[in-house]
Amino acid sequence: MKTLTAKDAKYGFGRLIDLARAEPVTVAKHGHPVVVVMAVEEFERLKALETAVQSPERKAKA
């Protein structure tokens, strides 16, 4: 996973988008990771996976 500084992400937003479409990108502020930017397709895949994992738990509680 690539890491950009917040300054590089701000001033190179187009580059951040291009990188994030290929793989998640960590944005660091003062040397500490604060956010991850990812393609919407990857986000949707993770949300679907989360829903699939939670479904058996919801059935057990019902």
Backbone hydrogen bonds, N-H to C=O, Kabsch-Sander energy under -0.5 kcal/mol:
donor,donor_aa,acceptor,acceptor_aa,energy
2,K,24,P,-0.8
4,L,26,T,-2.8
6,A,28,A,-2.1
9,A,5,T,-2.5
10,K,6,A,-2.5
11,Y,7,K,-2.7
12,G,8,D,-1.6
13,F,10,K,-0.8
16,L,12,G,-2.5
17,I,13,F,-2.4
18,D,14,G,-2.2
19,L,15,R,-2.9
20,A,16,L,-2.8
21,R,17,I,-1.6
22,A,18,D,-0.7
22,A,19,L,-1.1
23,E,19,L,-2.1
25,V,37,V,-2.7
26,T,2,K,-2.9
27,V,35,V,-2.8
28,A,4,L,-2.9
28,A,26,T,-0.5
29,K,32,H,-2.7
32,H,29,K,-1.7
34,V,27,V,-2.9
35,V,27,V,-1.5
37,V,25,V,-3.0
39,A,20,A,-1.1
43,F,39,A,-2.1
44,E,40,V,-2.7
45,R,41,E,-2.0
46,L,42,E,-2.3
47,K,43,F,-2.4
48,A,44,E,-2.3
49,L,45,R,-2.1
50,E,46,L,-2.5
51,T,47,K,-2.3
52,A,48,A,-2.3
53,V,49,L,-2.1
54,Q,50,E,-2.2
55,S,51,T,-1.8
57,E,53,V,-0.6
58,R,54,Q,-2.2
59,K,55,S,-2.1
60,A,56,P,-1.9
61,K,57,E,-1.5
62,A,58,R,-1.2
